[in-house]
Amino acid sequence: MANSKLRGNDLRKLGYPEGRATTLALDILTDRQLSKLDKGSALALLQKIKDDPYAYLRDSLWRELAKEFVPDPSRAVGLNPQVKDYRRYGEAFIEDGARRQMDTAMQLPVALDGALMPDAHQGYGLPIGGVLAVDNAVIPYGVGMDIGCRMALSVFGLPPRYLTQRTQELKKMLHAHTRFGGKEVFKNPTDDPILDRPEFREIAVVRGKHEAAHKQLGSSGSGNHFVEWGLVDITTEDNELGVPVGQYVGLLSHSGSRGLGAAIAQHYTKVAMAKCPLPPEARYLAWLGLDTPEGQEYWRAMNLAGDYASACHRDIHRRLRQALGEKPLGNIENHHNFAWRETLPDGREAIVHRKGATPAGAGVLGIIPGSMTAPGFLVRGRGERASIQSAAHGAGRRLSRSQAKQQVSEGELRRLLRDKGVELIGGGLDEAPMAYKDIHQVMAHQHDLVDVLGSFTPRIVRMDAGGGGGSKYGGE
């Protein structure tokens, strides 16, 4: 058989213990349906079963092996029987899956407070659009895979007509000075002080990503990430941005911590699930105590990933600013998929997770995008305590990726882009505007959370040509 060279030592390298688990795995792999698996595929499958045994408990072939990795019930951390109350904004158009996930999060013994934003939809662990305050702990999947994902806006003192008169020139700039997805990188990436941080030497999972982090600096991810030129309309004089009321050319980017953040999330989620075994429905909400070495190590790695994401945006905007030959009049940058130390209204210290939610403390500036054909909004937080000083981070998905691909045609997308005057480079049907909620409805449900200072309307959008990944406006 193709995987006949698989030995017990191979399984031990995956963390399989001696005894029944290893014997079961090797026996099952002799099944006729599995005997043709190559060694690499067989090992990858066994790794998945070990990492997430609950997913295989209903599989008759793998059930007994999966049981070997389900935590001993005597060690399991139980959920509280009651769901702590939390605020829901725009509840009428938040899907049931997101609501159920947030209910589960509010049963965690460490949960202190929570809120669900109007762009919320189902994810892994904490729903996208979920805000969760916990006591002295951090939940790797409460932060998410793309740690520190953020928006960054540069406003240039150029008239709106520049966007139509120089369309081809601006498109060439995006082609020349942006990179997307897993394969595109700059031949000579920038050297940034972030790469000299001690975490790259002191934390094993981070150390292993140093070379890739250098190569990917200044690039953007697939699917949900973009760099785009558009029209900035400042409508409020007192805007903290320092830009007068008027219309300008803007550069907006959305990207995160690339492979570095994903590696950190995957590693520490496994550590948390091993140390904090929860019931199946809550398993991705496993936490690490901040008074433990593992919790402290994740906290350092998370902050590094967030700072790395910011360095990527600096590089993107530097390259395009130089190509444009203009200095910006003002900038805004805000991030999500992160955890902050904050004080709750009742005075308790908490770790606040915002997974796809925008920080909206009093006077804090942010950007809430709509879709590639709908405006986004420049906002100032109002510091609303009921939302744990948070707001939506986008329009939020209305259709899943597979649904969008099935329900939206290339012709429909092209016609909409033409009607809205938007040039799209790359992208895919899974990112079509029809896949997203109405951003105006989202904003209407959070008027108590933010003040609108202006808008950004996309005109020339570049995304990864391969599609896939998280959702562009409102993804993880």
Protein Blocks (a to p, Z undefined) as FASTA:
>chain_A
ZZlmpcfklmmmnopaehjklmmmmmmmmpmklmmpcfklmmmmmmmmmmmmmlmmmpmk
lmmmmmmmgccfklpccddfbdcddddehklmccfklmmmmmmmmmpfklmbdcddfkbc
cdehjaehiacddehiacfklnombgoiacdddddfbdfklmmmmmmmmmmmmmmmgced
jkbccfbacddfklmpfklmmpmklmmmmmmmmmmgoiacehjaccdddddddfbfblon
opacdddddddddddekjmlmmmmmmmmmmmmmmmccdfklmmmcccdfkbfklmmmmmm
mmmmmmmmmmmmmmmmmmmmmmnopacfbdcdddehiadddddfkopacddddehiacfb
ehiacdddfbfkbccdddddehiakloopadfbebpabdfklmmmmpcfklmmmmmmmno
paceejifklgfklpccfklmmmmmmmmpccfbdcddfbdcddfkgghidfbhpZZ
